[in-house]
Amino acid sequence: MTGVSTFVSVTITSLSRLRALGLSYVSVDEPQGTPASVPPLAVATHDDFAVVRFHGRRADTWTRANVGTTERFRYSYSTAELGEWVPRLRTMARTTRRVYTLMNNCHRDSAVQSAKDLARLLVA
């Protein structure tokens, strides 16, 4: 796909296959310990970019039936939780040209505040 950036979110362990196909693995921060949990791997499989999605860690609503996305992603990251990602993001930045972080904790201003907090941590 010439001229088109392609992002893929997968739960496979064959990251080298993604690299061979020219696809970027999407790293995910989400509640761990559920049958659908994706391990929070911080890897870049593409030379041009890496992607990390922050969904929040609200485990009590993650797998509950009939919970809307607003309720599921109602989460405010603590500075310590975001701080866990600083060394991971820096490592990713050494292996790819750009690292995109997407905040999907989309309740009120949680995503904006989390992005600001992460940015402050990264420049510290």
C-alpha positions in Angstrom: 0.0 0.0 0.0 2.2 2.8 -1.3 1.5 6.2 0.4 -0.9 4.7 3.0 -0.1 4.2 6.6 -1.6 1.0 7.9 -2.3 0.3 11.6 -3.3 -3.2 12.8 -4.4 -4.2 16.2 -3.8 -7.9 16.7 -3.4 -10.4 19.5 -0.8 -12.7 17.9 2.7 -13.3 19.0 4.3 -13.4 15.6 5.5 -9.8 15.6 8.2 -10.6 13.1 5.5 -11.5 10.6 3.9 -8.1 11.0 7.3 -6.5 10.4 7.8 -8.6 7.2 4.3 -7.5 6.0 5.1 -3.8 6.7 2.4 -3.6 9.4 2.6 -1.8 12.7 1.6 -3.7 15.9 -0.7 -1.7 18.1 0.3 -1.8 21.7 -2.5 -1.6 24.2 -2.9 -0.5 27.8 -6.0 -2.0 29.2 -7.2 -4.1 32.2 -5.2 -7.3 32.5 -6.5 -10.7 33.7 -9.6 -11.0 31.5 -10.0 -13.6 28.8 -9.8 -10.8 26.2 -6.7 -9.1 27.7 -4.0 -8.1 25.3 -0.6 -8.0 27.0 0.9 -4.5 27.2 3.8 -5.2 24.8 5.7 -2.2 23.8 7.1 -3.1 20.4 7.7 -1.3 17.1 7.3 -3.6 14.1 7.5 -0.8 11.5 10.4 1.5 10.8 8.2 4.6 10.3 5.8 4.4 13.3 4.5 2.7 16.4 1.1 3.0 18.0 0.0 2.7 21.6 -3.6 2.9 22.6 -4.6 3.7 26.2 -8.0 2.4 27.1 -7.9 2.8 30.8 -7.7 0.1 33.4 -11.2 -0.1 34.7 -11.4 -3.9 35.1 -14.9 -3.9 36.7 -16.6 -2.8 33.5 -14.2 -4.3 31.0 -16.1 -7.5 30.4 -19.4 -6.7 31.9 -22.4 -7.2 29.5 -24.5 -4.2 28.5 -21.9 -1.6 29.5 -21.5 1.3 27.0 -18.2 2.6 25.8 -18.5 5.8 27.8 -18.9 3.8 31.0 -16.3 1.1 30.1 -13.6 3.7 29.3 -14.4 6.1 32.2 -11.0 6.1 33.6 -8.4 8.6 34.8 -4.8 7.4 34.6 -2.6 8.2 37.6 0.8 9.7 37.1 2.4 6.4 38.3 0.4 4.4 35.7 1.4 6.7 32.9 5.0 6.7 34.2 5.1 2.9 33.6 5.0 3.7 29.9 7.7 6.4 29.8 10.6 4.0 29.5 8.6 1.8 27.1 7.8 4.7 24.8 11.4 5.9 24.9 12.6 2.4 23.9 10.0 2.3 21.1 11.2 5.8 19.9 14.7 4.4 19.5 13.5 1.7 17.1 11.1 3.7 14.9 10.7 7.2 13.6 7.5 8.2 15.3 5.4 6.9 18.2 1.7 7.7 18.3 -0.1 7.5 21.6 -3.9 7.5 21.5 -6.0 8.1 24.6 -9.2 6.2 24.5 -10.3 6.8 28.1 -13.0 8.9 26.6 -15.0 10.2 29.5 -15.2 13.9 29.9 -11.7 15.3 29.8 -9.9 12.2 30.9 -8.2 11.5 27.6 -7.0 15.1 27.2 -5.7 15.2 30.8 -4.0 11.9 30.4 -2.3 13.1 27.2 -1.1 16.2 28.9 0.2 14.2 31.9 2.0 11.8 29.7 3.5 14.6 27.6 4.8 16.2 30.9 6.3 12.9 32.0 8.1 12.4 28.6 9.8 15.8 28.6 10.9 15.5 32.3 
